[in-house]
Structures are given as C-alpha cells and as structure tokens.
Amino acid sequence: MVEITETLDCMGEVCPYPDVKSKRKVKKMKSGEVLEILIDYPLSAERIPETMKNLGHEVISVEKKDKSSWQILLRIK
C-alpha cells in the first residue's frame, strides 16, 4: 500500500490544465513524496504519466477508476 502525501484533483478540467497543474505541483513537493492525481480527461491520462517520466519522477500506477476517470500515482524524485 502506497501512502499518498498529496492529492491533486483535476476532475472536470481539460487540457492543458491537468498537465500544467501537475507540473506545478511536483515542483513544490519533496523527493520521496507521493502525489495522487485524479483526472477525467482521457488525453491527460496518457500525457501526464509520459511527462512525469520525462521529468524523472516514478509513475507508480495509472488506474482507471470507472469508465471516465483515472487515478495516477507518482513518486517524486
């Protein structure tokens, strides 16, 4: 079980807002912390994990919660 440090709720938001908000959020977090991102925009479910890997963070999981929402867990590096 992963202990979540902070949650970023981007439900109801479309690109580029979830992507931009997630990048801003990880900059404020410390190494080892875990960020949960909640989204319901399909493109962000693909783009956010890819962006975070490119920034050097660990993508713990991308889980589809129901037919239109996802939970992304990231460990900050």
N, C-alpha and C positions, 0 to 999 in steps of 0.2 A: 504494500500500500504506500503510495506516494503522499507525502504531506505537502499540501498546497500552501504556499506562502501568500499569494495574492491572486485575485480574480479580476479579469478584465471582461466586462460584459458588453459585447458589441452586437447584441441581438437587435434586429430591425435596421441595421446600418449596412449600406452598400459601399462598394469600392469608391474611393480609396480609403475611406475612414477606418475600417478594421485594421488594414495593413499599416496605416500611418500611426494609429493609436498603439498598436502592438510594438512597433519600433520605438516609440517614445517611452513606453512603459519599461521595456527591458533595459533601457539606458539608465533608469532610476533604480534598478534592482541590483542586489549584490550577488556575487558568484556563489553558486550552490542553491540559491533560492529557486522555487518552482512557481511558475506562472500558469494559471489556468485561463484560457481564452475561450469565451463562449460566442459562437457565431451562427448565423442562419443564412449566410450568403455563400453559395457553393464555390464561387471563384476564390474567395478568401480561404476556404478550406484547403485549397491547393497551394495558393500563393504564400500564405503566412508560414507554413512549415518549411517551404523551399527557401524563403527569405531568411528565416531564423537559422537554418543550417548554414547558409552562406555567411551569416554574421558570426558563426562559430558556436551557437548555442545548441544544446542537445534537445531534439524533438523526442520526448518520452512516448507520446501517443497522439494519434488523431482518431477520435472515436465519434462515429455517427450516433447521436443520441435518439433521434427519431427521423422521420422522412425529410425534415428540413432544418435540422440543427446539428452542430458538431461541438465537441469539446477538444481543445488542443492543450496538451500539457508540455511545457518547456522547462528545462533546467538551464539556468543562466550560467554562462561561463565567465 
